[in-house]
Amino acid sequence: MQKRRDAGLVLAMTVALGGALAVPAASAGPATWGACPAEVAATSPAIQCTTVPVPLDYRKPAGTTIDLTISRIASVNPQKRRGVLLLNPGGPGLAGLDMPAQLVNRGIPASVLDAYDLIGMDTRGVGHSAPVDCKFTVEQGYPGNVPPWAKDSATVTSDAQAARSVAEQCAANDTDGRMAHISTANTARDLDRIRVALGEEKASFFGLSYGSALGAAYASMFPATTDRVIIDSNLGDTALTRAALRRFGLGAEQAFPDFTRWAADRHTAYGLGRTSKEVRNTYFAIGEQLDREPIPGLDGRVFRQFTFLGLYNDTTYPLLAQLWQSLKASDEAAAKRLMTTRAGLPAPNAQPIPSSNAFSAFLAVTCNDSEWPGSVEAYQRSVAEDRERYPVFGAASGNINACAFWPLGPSEPQVKINDRGPANILIMQNRRDAATPLQGGQIYRREFADRSRLVTVDDNRHGVYVYGGNACALSVGTAWLVDGEPFRDTTCPAS
């Protein structure tokens, strides 16, 4: 761990205020738009793509460069055009070239399309932007962005061995030395390089989930060149830190009662319990049964993670209830069928999987951005604490991951939230969000202070503006982007 701490001090003097090394004004010239990769071009006839060269290492701006692929659906109303709206879908590690088309297809108001060119991108390390790849395989059973549920300290010890192996695998496959430079701070610098390449004095930003951390870092590092900002479904920090990941346990606990009430109202159909308490007891009973007698490919850990993901959006409740019903009835064949055909889980094989790049970029950003405990005992303590505080999912979000053994970072101190700058940050947050609970939005509101306002929505989804379906939130977010109004704390009722 001393080696990792020393690495974290390398840029302490230059980045202590969240971005003193944050002036990437150079540009190779105006962007020239053309065709997108085939899978992106298929999302919209209006979408265009280009590449923007940026330094791999901003400490060496004349050194190695990488090409970032960005996309655009342009405003066609020059009289109403305000500028560009940079977009990020979260992750970290999610490809974002199709996000402009997503927003159009979800019905983002025409007034926003008039006001902005929508700018999507694969951020550094992802997709078509100098991708990194640890060469993960389905055969490994890699758990993804959330650690697996741990029933006791011995499980954490076992998981630590797997986590160490993952960190070593990533280091072994980092043959071009890119992985240490995949970070939120560098991505924020990339955003400002993209702004310059697009010929804009300022750029607006809309990011969800991890995109809130990127937006918080971007607005903190470049307050003078950010225009109107929406951060949505919020982590509460400029990185997916250990504390932010542990809040998944809190979020699951807050979102779970919506599902249990929904299932109790449909007890005649699903048989999961006549009351919310009975449905909750069913969850624990199924998990414990699968711990004792796992189904091939579906043990208690997978069941709990599947349930957690099912809490992201109430549209997935019927699928979640189907799975529970099959497991409660010990219908193994039905449960396996649901997991494979409805959840979209890939068939086991030993070939690199499509999400290997996403998992790799996730780890690079998450582990490089902030300090993580290096002792197994620290995670054993957090699992024991969070299992008691947040029994639905705390024993997963408190568990160990590869960041405990990451050999490549942090490469610089974490970006600090900067409350000095324009009042231009609109925080949008659902009350009951499994992955990013209300607390994250409240933290941003406190830390950004007068630079920000908080829109609190009485809903249980992950995603608010455009993605959430709340009428009030859609109106408030649109008015902010188009007219800069109303900039005030707002509470939106359920709709």
C-alpha positions as CSV (number, residue, x, y, z in Angstrom):
1,M,0.0,0.0,0.0
2,Q,2.9,2.4,0.6
3,K,3.7,2.2,-3.1
4,R,0.1,3.3,-4.0
5,R,0.2,6.1,-1.5
6,D,3.5,7.4,-2.9
7,A,2.0,7.3,-6.4
8,G,-0.9,9.3,-5.2
9,L,1.5,12.1,-4.1
10,V,3.1,12.6,-7.5
11,L,0.9,15.5,-8.6
12,A,-0.3,16.7,-5.1
13,M,1.3,20.1,-5.6
14,T,-0.2,20.7,-9.0
15,V,-3.7,19.4,-8.6
16,A,-4.4,20.1,-4.9
17,L,-7.2,22.5,-5.8
18,G,-9.0,20.0,-8.1
19,G,-7.5,21.0,-11.4
20,A,-4.4,23.3,-11.3
21,L,-3.2,21.0,-14.1
22,A,-6.4,21.7,-16.0
23,V,-5.7,24.0,-18.9
24,P,-5.8,21.8,-22.1
25,A,-6.6,24.7,-24.5
26,A,-4.7,23.4,-27.5
27,S,-6.6,22.0,-30.4
28,A,-5.5,20.4,-33.7
29,G,-8.1,22.4,-35.5
30,P,-11.9,22.4,-36.0
31,A,-13.7,19.0,-36.0
32,T,-14.6,17.6,-39.3
33,W,-17.8,15.5,-39.1
34,G,-18.4,12.3,-41.0
35,A,-19.9,8.8,-40.7
36,C,-20.1,7.0,-37.4
37,P,-19.2,3.4,-36.7
38,A,-21.9,1.1,-38.1
39,E,-23.6,0.3,-34.8
40,V,-23.8,4.0,-33.9
41,A,-24.9,5.1,-37.4
42,A,-27.9,2.7,-37.1
43,T,-29.3,4.6,-34.1
44,S,-30.2,7.8,-36.1
45,P,-29.9,9.1,-39.7
46,A,-28.9,12.5,-38.2
47,I,-25.9,11.3,-36.2
48,Q,-22.4,12.2,-37.2
49,C,-19.0,11.3,-35.8
50,T,-15.4,12.6,-35.6
51,T,-12.3,12.2,-33.6
52,V,-10.4,14.6,-31.3
53,P,-6.8,14.0,-30.4
54,V,-5.8,14.5,-26.8
55,P,-2.7,13.8,-24.7
56,L,-2.6,10.4,-23.1
57,D,-0.8,12.1,-20.2
58,Y,-1.6,15.8,-19.7
59,R,1.6,16.2,-17.8
60,K,3.3,15.6,-21.2
61,P,1.1,17.5,-23.6
62,A,3.5,17.1,-26.5
63,G,3.9,13.4,-25.9
64,T,1.7,10.4,-26.9
65,T,-1.8,11.2,-28.1
66,I,-4.9,9.2,-28.3
67,D,-8.0,9.8,-30.5
68,L,-11.4,10.2,-28.8
69,T,-14.4,9.4,-30.9
70,I,-17.3,11.8,-30.4
71,S,-20.8,12.0,-32.0
72,R,-23.2,14.7,-32.8
73,I,-26.9,15.3,-33.5
74,A,-26.7,19.0,-34.6
75,S,-29.2,21.7,-33.9
76,V,-30.9,22.7,-37.1
77,N,-32.2,26.1,-35.8
78,P,-29.3,28.6,-35.8
79,Q,-31.5,31.4,-34.4
80,K,-32.2,29.3,-31.2
81,R,-28.9,27.5,-31.0
82,R,-27.1,28.1,-27.7
83,G,-24.1,25.8,-28.0
84,V,-23.1,22.2,-27.3
85,L,-24.4,19.8,-24.7
86,L,-21.8,17.2,-23.7
87,L,-23.3,13.9,-22.6
88,N,-22.2,11.0,-20.4
89,P,-24.3,7.9,-19.6
90,G,-22.4,6.8,-16.6
91,G,-20.5,3.6,-15.7
92,P,-17.7,4.5,-15.6
93,G,-17.0,2.5,-18.7
94,L,-20.2,2.8,-20.7
95,A,-20.0,3.7,-24.3
96,G,-21.8,7.0,-25.1
97,L,-21.7,7.5,-28.8
98,D,-25.3,6.6,-29.1
99,M,-26.5,8.8,-26.3
100,P,-27.6,11.7,-28.6
101,A,-29.9,9.2,-30.5
102,Q,-31.1,7.8,-27.2
103,L,-32.2,11.2,-26.0
104,V,-34.0,11.9,-29.3
105,N,-35.7,8.5,-29.3
106,R,-36.8,9.1,-25.7
107,G,-38.5,12.3,-26.7
108,I,-36.2,15.0,-25.4
109,P,-38.1,18.2,-26.0
110,A,-37.5,19.9,-29.4
111,S,-36.6,23.1,-27.6
112,V,-33.4,21.4,-26.3
113,L,-32.7,20.0,-29.8
114,D,-33.0,23.6,-31.1
115,A,-30.7,25.0,-28.4
116,Y,-27.9,22.5,-28.5
117,D,-25.8,20.2,-30.6
118,L,-26.0,16.9,-28.6
119,I,-22.5,15.6,-28.2
120,G,-22.0,11.9,-27.3
121,M,-18.7,10.3,-26.8
122,D,-16.8,7.2,-25.9
123,T,-14.6,8.5,-23.1
124,R,-10.9,7.6,-23.0
125,G,-10.4,3.9,-22.6
126,V,-13.9,3.0,-23.8
127,G,-15.3,1.6,-27.1
128,H,-13.9,3.6,-30.1
129,S,-11.6,5.8,-27.9
130,A,-8.3,4.0,-27.3
131,P,-10.0,1.1,-25.5
132,V,-8.3,-0.7,-22.6
133,D,-9.0,-4.4,-22.0
134,C,-8.0,-6.7,-19.2
135,K,-9.2,-9.7,-21.3
136,F,-12.0,-10.8,-19.0
137,T,-13.9,-13.9,-19.9
138,V,-17.3,-15.2,-19.1
139,E,-15.6,-18.4,-17.7
140,Q,-14.1,-16.3,-15.0
141,G,-17.5,-15.3,-13.7
142,Y,-16.3,-11.7,-13.3
143,P,-18.9,-10.0,-11.1
144,G,-19.1,-6.6,-12.9
145,N,-19.4,-3.2,-11.4
146,V,-20.6,-4.3,-7.9
147,P,-18.7,-6.7,-5.7
148,P,-20.4,-10.0,-4.9
149,W,-22.4,-10.5,-1.7
150,A,-20.4,-11.8,1.2
151,K,-22.0,-13.8,3.9
152,D,-19.0,-13.7,6.3
153,S,-15.3,-12.8,6.8
154,A,-14.2,-16.0,5.2
155,T,-16.0,-15.1,2.0
156,V,-14.3,-11.7,2.0
157,T,-10.9,-13.5,2.3
158,S,-11.8,-15.7,-0.6
159,D,-13.1,-12.8,-2.7
160,A,-9.8,-11.0,-2.0
161,Q,-7.9,-13.7,-3.8
162,A,-10.1,-13.2,-6.9
163,A,-9.9,-9.4,-6.6
164,R,-6.1,-9.6,-6.5
165,S,-6.1,-11.8,-9.5
166,V,-8.2,-9.3,-11.4
167,A,-5.9,-6.5,-10.6
168,E,-2.9,-8.5,-11.7
169,Q,-4.7,-9.5,-14.9
170,C,-5.4,-5.9,-15.8
171,A,-1.7,-4.9,-15.1
172,A,-0.5,-7.8,-17.3
173,N,-2.7,-6.7,-20.2
174,D,-1.8,-3.0,-20.0
175,T,0.9,-3.5,-22.6
176,D,0.6,0.0,-24.0
177,G,0.6,1.8,-20.7
178,R,-2.7,3.5,-21.2
179,M,-4.5,2.2,-18.1
180,A,-2.9,4.5,-15.5
181,H,-4.2,7.5,-17.5
182,I,-7.8,6.5,-17.5
183,S,-9.3,8.7,-14.8
184,T,-12.1,11.1,-14.2
185,A,-9.7,14.1,-14.0
186,N,-8.2,13.2,-17.4
187,T,-11.7,12.7,-18.9
188,A,-12.7,16.1,-17.6
189,R,-9.7,17.6,-19.3
190,D,-10.8,15.7,-22.4
191,L,-14.2,17.4,-22.2
192,D,-12.5,20.8,-22.3
193,R,-10.4,19.7,-25.3
194,I,-13.5,18.6,-27.1
195,R,-15.1,22.0,-26.3
196,V,-12.1,23.8,-27.9
197,A,-12.2,21.4,-30.9
198,L,-15.8,22.3,-31.5
199,G,-15.0,26.0,-31.5
200,E,-17.1,26.8,-28.4
201,E,-16.3,29.4,-25.7
202,K,-18.3,27.3,-23.2
203,A,-20.0,23.9,-23.1
204,S,-23.0,22.6,-21.2
205,F,-23.1,19.1,-19.7
206,F,-25.6,16.4,-18.8
207,G,-24.4,13.3,-17.1
208,L,-26.1,10.5,-15.2
209,S,-25.0,8.1,-12.4
210,Y,-21.1,8.1,-12.6
211,G,-21.7,10.9,-15.1
212,S,-22.6,13.0,-12.1
213,A,-19.1,12.5,-10.8
214,L,-17.6,13.4,-14.1
215,G,-19.8,16.5,-14.3
216,A,-18.8,17.5,-10.8
217,A,-15.2,17.2,-11.7
218,Y,-15.6,19.1,-15.0
219,A,-17.5,22.0,-13.3
220,S,-14.9,22.1,-10.6
221,M,-11.8,22.0,-12.8
222,F,-13.2,24.3,-15.6
223,P,-15.7,26.7,-13.9
224,A,-15.0,29.4,-16.5
225,T,-15.8,27.3,-19.5
226,T,-18.8,25.3,-18.3
227,D,-22.2,26.7,-19.2
228,R,-25.4,25.0,-17.9
229,V,-24.8,21.7,-16.1
230,I,-27.2,18.9,-15.1
231,I,-25.9,16.1,-12.9
232,D,-28.4,13.4,-12.4
233,S,-28.7,10.3,-10.1
234,N,-25.8,11.5,-8.1
235,L,-22.7,9.8,-6.5
236,G,-22.0,12.8,-4.3
237,D,-18.3,13.0,-5.2
238,T,-15.9,13.5,-8.1
239,A,-15.3,9.7,-8.3
240,L,-16.9,6.4,-7.5
241,T,-15.1,6.3,-4.2
242,R,-15.3,3.6,-1.6
243,A,-17.9,5.6,0.3
244,A,-20.0,6.1,-2.8
245,L,-19.9,2.4,-3.6
246,R,-21.0,1.6,0.0
247,R,-24.0,3.8,-0.5
248,F,-25.4,1.2,-2.9
249,G,-26.4,-0.6,0.3
250,L,-28.3,2.4,1.5
251,G,-29.9,2.9,-1.9
252,A,-31.1,-0.7,-2.1
253,E,-32.6,-0.5,1.4
254,Q,-34.5,2.7,0.5
255,A,-35.7,1.4,-2.9
256,F,-36.7,-2.1,-1.8
257,P,-40.0,-1.2,0.0
258,D,-41.4,0.1,-3.3
259,F,-40.9,-3.4,-4.8
260,T,-42.2,-5.2,-1.7
261,R,-45.4,-3.1,-1.7
262,W,-45.8,-3.7,-5.5
263,A,-45.4,-7.5,-5.0
264,A,-47.7,-7.6,-2.0
265,D,-50.5,-5.9,-4.0
266,R,-50.0,-8.7,-6.6
267,H,-49.8,-11.6,-4.1
268,T,-52.6,-13.5,-5.9
269,A,-50.5,-13.5,-9.1
270,Y,-47.0,-14.1,-7.8
271,G,-47.5,-15.6,-4.3
272,L,-44.6,-13.7,-2.7
273,G,-46.4,-12.4,0.3
274,R,-49.5,-10.6,1.3
275,T,-47.7,-7.7,3.0
276,S,-44.5,-5.8,2.4
277,K,-42.9,-7.5,5.4
278,E,-43.8,-11.0,4.1
279,V,-42.3,-10.2,0.7
280,R,-39.2,-8.9,2.4
281,N,-39.0,-12.2,4.3
282,T,-39.4,-14.1,1.0
283,Y,-36.3,-12.3,-0.3
284,F,-34.1,-13.4,2.6
285,A,-35.5,-17.0,2.5
286,I,-34.8,-17.4,-1.2
287,G,-31.2,-16.0,-0.8
288,E,-30.5,-18.3,2.1
289,Q,-31.9,-21.3,0.3
290,L,-29.7,-20.6,-2.7
291,D,-26.7,-20.2,-0.4
292,R,-27.3,-23.7,0.9
293,E,-28.4,-25.3,-2.4
294,P,-27.3,-23.3,-5.4
295,I,-28.6,-23.9,-8.9
296,P,-25.9,-24.1,-11.5
297,G,-25.3,-20.6,-12.6
298,L,-27.6,-19.1,-10.0
299,D,-26.5,-19.0,-6.4
300,G,-27.5,-16.6,-3.6
301,R,-24.9,-14.1,-4.6
302,V,-26.2,-13.9,-8.2
303,F,-29.8,-13.8,-6.9
304,R,-29.1,-10.8,-4.7
305,Q,-27.3,-8.9,-7.4
306,F,-30.1,-9.6,-9.9
307,T,-32.6,-8.3,-7.4
308,F,-30.5,-5.2,-6.8
309,L,-30.4,-4.5,-10.5
310,G,-34.2,-5.1,-10.6
311,L,-34.7,-2.2,-8.2
312,Y,-33.3,0.4,-10.7
313,N,-36.6,0.9,-12.4
314,D,-40.2,-0.2,-11.6
315,T,-40.6,-1.4,-15.1
316,T,-38.4,-4.4,-14.2
317,Y,-40.6,-5.4,-11.2
318,P,-42.6,-8.0,-13.2
319,L,-39.4,-9.8,-14.3
320,L,-38.1,-9.7,-10.8
321,A,-41.3,-11.2,-9.5
322,Q,-41.3,-13.9,-12.1
323,L,-37.8,-15.0,-11.0
324,W,-38.7,-15.0,-7.3
325,Q,-41.9,-16.9,-8.0
326,S,-39.9,-19.6,-9.9
327,L,-37.3,-19.9,-7.1
328,K,-39.9,-19.9,-4.4
329,A,-41.6,-22.8,-6.1
330,S,-38.2,-24.5,-6.6
331,D,-38.8,-24.5,-10.4
332,E,-35.2,-24.6,-11.3
333,A,-35.8,-24.9,-15.1
334,A,-38.0,-21.8,-15.1
335,A,-35.6,-19.8,-13.0
336,K,-32.6,-20.7,-15.3
337,R,-34.7,-19.8,-18.4
338,L,-35.6,-16.4,-17.0
339,M,-32.0,-15.7,-16.0
340,T,-30.7,-16.5,-19.5
341,T,-33.4,-15.4,-21.9
342,R,-34.8,-12.4,-20.1
343,A,-31.7,-11.0,-18.3
344,G,-29.6,-11.3,-21.4
345,L,-26.8,-13.2,-19.6
346,P,-24.3,-14.6,-22.1
347,A,-23.7,-18.3,-22.5
348,P,-20.5,-19.5,-20.8
349,N,-17.4,-19.7,-23.0
350,A,-13.8,-18.8,-22.7
351,Q,-13.7,-16.1,-25.3
352,P,-13.3,-12.4,-24.5
353,I,-16.8,-11.0,-23.8
354,P,-18.2,-7.8,-25.2
355,S,-18.3,-6.2,-21.8
356,S,-14.7,-6.9,-21.1
357,N,-13.7,-3.4,-22.2
358,A,-16.5,-1.9,-20.1
359,F,-15.4,-3.8,-17.0
360,S,-11.7,-2.9,-17.7
361,A,-12.5,0.9,-18.1
362,F,-14.7,0.8,-15.0
363,L,-11.8,-0.6,-12.9
364,A,-9.2,1.8,-14.4
365,V,-11.3,4.9,-13.6
366,T,-12.5,3.7,-10.2
367,C,-9.2,2.5,-8.9
368,N,-7.2,5.4,-10.4
369,D,-9.5,8.1,-9.1
370,S,-9.1,7.7,-5.3
371,E,-7.5,5.8,-2.5
372,W,-8.9,2.3,-1.5
373,P,-8.1,0.3,1.6
374,G,-5.4,-2.3,1.0
375,S,-6.2,-4.6,3.9
376,V,-8.7,-7.4,3.7
377,E,-9.6,-6.7,7.3
378,A,-11.0,-3.3,6.4
379,Y,-13.4,-4.9,4.0
380,Q,-14.3,-7.6,6.5
381,R,-15.3,-4.8,8.9
382,S,-17.3,-2.9,6.4
383,V,-19.2,-6.0,5.2
384,A,-20.1,-6.9,8.8
385,E,-21.2,-3.3,9.5
386,D,-23.2,-2.9,6.3
387,R,-24.8,-6.4,6.5
388,E,-26.4,-5.2,9.7
389,R,-27.2,-1.7,8.6
390,Y,-28.4,-2.5,5.1
391,P,-29.3,-6.2,5.0
392,V,-30.8,-6.2,1.5
393,F,-27.5,-5.5,-0.2
394,G,-24.9,-4.0,2.1
395,A,-22.8,-7.2,2.3
396,A,-22.1,-6.7,-1.4
397,S,-21.4,-3.0,-1.7
398,G,-19.2,-3.2,1.4
399,N,-17.1,-6.1,-0.1
400,I,-13.6,-6.0,-1.6
401,N,-12.8,-5.4,-5.2
402,A,-9.7,-5.2,-7.4
403,C,-9.0,-1.6,-6.3
404,A,-7.6,-2.9,-3.1
405,F,-4.7,-4.4,-5.1
406,W,-4.6,-2.0,-8.0
407,P,-0.9,-1.4,-9.0
408,L,-1.4,1.6,-11.4
409,G,-2.9,4.4,-9.3
410,P,-4.1,6.7,-8.1
411,S,-1.9,8.7,-10.5
412,E,-2.9,12.1,-8.9
413,P,-5.1,13.3,-6.0
414,Q,-8.8,13.1,-6.5
415,V,-10.5,16.2,-7.9
416,K,-11.9,18.4,-5.1
417,I,-15.3,20.0,-5.5
418,N,-15.0,23.6,-6.2
419,D,-17.7,25.9,-4.8
420,R,-16.2,29.0,-6.4
421,G,-17.6,29.7,-9.8
422,P,-20.8,30.4,-11.6
423,A,-24.2,29.3,-10.2
424,N,-24.8,26.8,-13.0
425,I,-25.1,23.3,-11.6
426,L,-28.6,21.7,-11.4
427,I,-28.7,18.5,-9.4
428,M,-31.5,16.2,-10.2
429,Q,-32.2,13.3,-7.9
430,N,-34.9,10.7,-7.2
431,R,-35.8,10.0,-3.5
432,R,-35.5,6.2,-3.8
433,D,-32.7,5.3,-6.2
434,A,-31.0,1.9,-5.6
435,A,-27.6,2.8,-7.0
436,T,-27.4,6.5,-6.2
437,P,-29.6,7.4,-3.2
438,L,-30.8,10.8,-2.3
439,Q,-27.9,11.4,0.0
440,G,-25.6,11.8,-3.0
441,G,-27.6,14.7,-4.4
442,Q,-27.7,16.3,-1.0
443,I,-24.0,16.1,-0.6
444,Y,-23.5,17.8,-3.9
445,R,-26.0,20.6,-2.9
446,R,-24.0,21.2,0.3
447,E,-20.5,21.0,-1.3
448,F,-21.3,23.1,-4.3
449,A,-23.2,25.5,-2.1
450,D,-24.4,28.6,-4.0
451,R,-23.2,27.2,-7.3
452,S,-26.0,24.6,-7.3
453,R,-29.7,23.9,-6.8
454,L,-31.3,20.5,-6.0
455,V,-34.4,19.0,-7.7
456,T,-35.8,16.2,-5.5
457,V,-38.2,13.9,-7.3
458,D,-40.6,11.5,-5.4
459,D,-39.7,8.5,-7.5
460,N,-37.9,5.2,-7.3
461,R,-35.8,5.1,-10.5
462,H,-32.2,5.4,-11.5
463,G,-32.3,8.4,-13.8
464,V,-34.4,11.6,-13.7
465,Y,-34.2,14.0,-16.6
466,V,-35.7,12.4,-19.8
467,Y,-34.9,8.9,-18.5
468,G,-37.1,9.1,-15.4
469,G,-40.6,9.8,-16.8
470,N,-41.5,12.4,-14.2
471,A,-43.4,15.4,-15.8
472,C,-42.2,18.0,-13.3
473,A,-38.6,16.9,-13.6
474,L,-38.7,17.0,-17.4
475,S,-40.1,20.5,-17.3
476,V,-37.6,21.8,-14.7
477,G,-34.6,20.3,-16.5
478,T,-35.8,21.6,-19.9
479,A,-36.4,25.1,-18.6
480,W,-32.9,25.1,-17.1
481,L,-31.2,24.0,-20.3
482,V,-33.2,26.2,-22.6
483,D,-33.8,29.4,-20.6
484,G,-31.6,29.1,-17.6
485,E,-34.7,29.1,-15.4
486,P,-35.9,28.4,-12.8
487,F,-32.7,28.1,-10.8
488,R,-34.0,27.2,-7.4
489,D,-34.4,24.1,-5.1
490,T,-37.5,22.2,-6.3
491,T,-39.5,19.3,-5.1
492,C,-41.3,17.3,-7.8
493,P,-44.2,15.1,-6.8
494,A,-44.7,11.6,-8.2
495,S,-46.4,11.5,-11.6
